[in-house]
Amino acid sequence: MILYHFTCADAHKRIGRCNCLIIPQRVRHPVADWPPLSWFTTEAEPAREAIGLGAVRTACDRMTHRYVITDSSRCVPWLTCPLRPATP
């Protein structure tokens, strides 16, 4: 399965351009008490709303840069994620 990660220019500088490791931010999620997470999609060119960035209030465009995930072995689909049932 090919996964993609989208991010803004600021995060792109921190992640890097190749042989990168995407590390979740260690900030409290505004809606749920989740551990740090990174979000990925199977869509190479998704609609902003489809990946949850339609209502994001930020000055950064979180779809400026796209990463192709080459090792998805530690990724868990949201539909089977143990955090999903407890999500408001």
Steps between C-alpha positions, in 0.01 A plus 500: 500500500634845408442769762555877484562764763421865431654788690569873496826671405606542865463130583663408168816679616504290819418168330747541215503404135607134484559200726275677749330394817159649572467538876167601655486835677491467875206731556161425650233441236225768523210251477611176661755380754709310245869415503709678233386396151601559140237495228536328164271440204481259209402788270787653300297814421212510748240769546591714800177408680553128434814491715364726774671826404192689384423662835855542630558851633864575430708736289696206355378299203529145628486361146804686367731197516427131447707208625471148362521249784731212411463304826143483625563202730419702814196677354155402624190569288262740675207259458681240712679741736426429869463877560214535251210372718585752774524794260236772553 
